[in-house]
Amino acid sequence: MKSKSELITEQSNLKIEKMKLDRFFSLYLDKFGSKMDHEKPNTKIWQLYKSKLKEYEELNRKISHLEYWISK
């Protein structure tokens, strides 16, 4: 088991990664949002978006778990 300070450091690093992905989504949607047709979700634009969204969801899950363990 990691110490509380190690958990906080890991949480901080994950939050930094999350902020980078937030920025990616903002820029990506600004650039490609008009080209993202919801009726054709199998394009390369959608594939990248979906892969980054999975990464984002995984980061959120890890951050939530760390918050739980830090609070204990």
CORLINTA-V800409 format. One record per residue. SS is DSSP state (helix for helix, strand for strand, loop for the rest). PSI is psi in whole degrees, -180 to 180 (NA if undefined). D_LAST is the distance of its C-alpha to the last C-alpha in Angstrom with 2 decimals. Layout:
# CORLINTA-V800409
ss:SS psi:PSI d_last:D_LAST
ss:SS psi:PSI d_last:D_LAST
This chain:
# CORLINTA-V800409
ss:loop psi:137 d_last:12.41
ss:loop psi:156 d_last:12.36
ss:loop psi:165 d_last:11.34
ss:helix psi:-39 d_last:9.22
ss:helix psi:-36 d_last:12.72
ss:helix psi:-39 d_last:13.92
ss:helix psi:-41 d_last:11.34
ss:helix psi:-40 d_last:12.36
ss:helix psi:-44 d_last:15.92
ss:helix psi:-41 d_last:15.85
ss:helix psi:-42 d_last:14.57
ss:helix psi:-42 d_last:17.40
ss:helix psi:-39 d_last:19.88
ss:helix psi:-37 d_last:19.15
ss:helix psi:-35 d_last:19.60
ss:helix psi:-44 d_last:22.86
ss:helix psi:-39 d_last:23.98
ss:helix psi:-41 d_last:23.27
ss:helix psi:-37 d_last:25.40
ss:helix psi:-41 d_last:28.10
ss:helix psi:-36 d_last:28.18
ss:helix psi:-44 d_last:28.38
ss:helix psi:-42 d_last:31.35
ss:helix psi:-48 d_last:32.83
ss:helix psi:-41 d_last:32.79
ss:helix psi:-49 d_last:34.39
ss:helix psi:-40 d_last:37.12
ss:helix psi:-45 d_last:37.62
ss:helix psi:-34 d_last:38.08
ss:helix psi:-41 d_last:40.37
ss:helix psi:-43 d_last:42.48
ss:helix psi:0 d_last:42.48
ss:helix psi:-38 d_last:41.41
ss:helix psi:-19 d_last:45.04
ss:helix psi:-4 d_last:45.66
ss:loop psi:91 d_last:42.82
ss:loop psi:120 d_last:44.78
ss:loop psi:-16 d_last:42.56
ss:loop psi:-13 d_last:45.46
ss:loop psi:73 d_last:45.50
ss:loop psi:14 d_last:41.92
ss:loop psi:20 d_last:43.13
ss:loop psi:167 d_last:44.16
ss:helix psi:-34 d_last:42.82
ss:helix psi:-46 d_last:41.38
ss:helix psi:-37 d_last:39.33
ss:helix psi:-44 d_last:38.32
ss:helix psi:-43 d_last:36.79
ss:helix psi:-47 d_last:35.08
ss:helix psi:-39 d_last:33.58
ss:helix psi:-40 d_last:32.41
ss:helix psi:-34 d_last:30.69
ss:helix psi:-39 d_last:29.16
ss:helix psi:-42 d_last:27.66
ss:helix psi:-42 d_last:26.27
ss:helix psi:-44 d_last:24.84
ss:helix psi:-40 d_last:23.22
ss:helix psi:-42 d_last:21.68
ss:helix psi:-45 d_last:20.27
ss:helix psi:-41 d_last:18.81
ss:helix psi:-46 d_last:17.19
ss:helix psi:-42 d_last:15.70
ss:helix psi:-43 d_last:14.49
ss:helix psi:-43 d_last:12.84
ss:helix psi:-43 d_last:11.08
ss:helix psi:-40 d_last:9.98
ss:helix psi:-40 d_last:8.84
ss:helix psi:-50 d_last:6.64
ss:helix psi:-32 d_last:5.23
ss:helix psi:-38 d_last:5.46
ss:helix psi:-18 d_last:3.83
ss:loop psi:NA d_last:0.00
